[in-house]
């Protein structure tokens, strides 16, 4: 891909809360520009290239949480996928 896509690498997390209070976590990695729909549905969006929190809308999590904290939390579970995505 061209260099314009190198800067558009996002880690996107969506949650679906079930009636029993449990939830499903859906993770997506995208090289494309974030559309309004994706940004609205997502609870967490990280820009992996610029290392910024684009969105973090989770209960009991401060709005200005540092990128490193959020990244390290998800990296515990998705390190292999993130590494593969960034090197592809």
C-alpha angles and dihedrals in degrees: 000000000000125000093261088070094048090075096048105076116134135178107210126189126191127181129208113198115210125214090255090060095253120118143214119224119214118193126194132180115205136184091187129092113274113252125211092255095054092045092049095049095044122090095192129028123175126187101219095192101047091032096229136135105242092181136357112172104164130134115262092008117117115241092233097051112153118257092236092059094051094041094050091048093056093036089066089067104026106033095122094049094045093049092048091048094050094049097044 
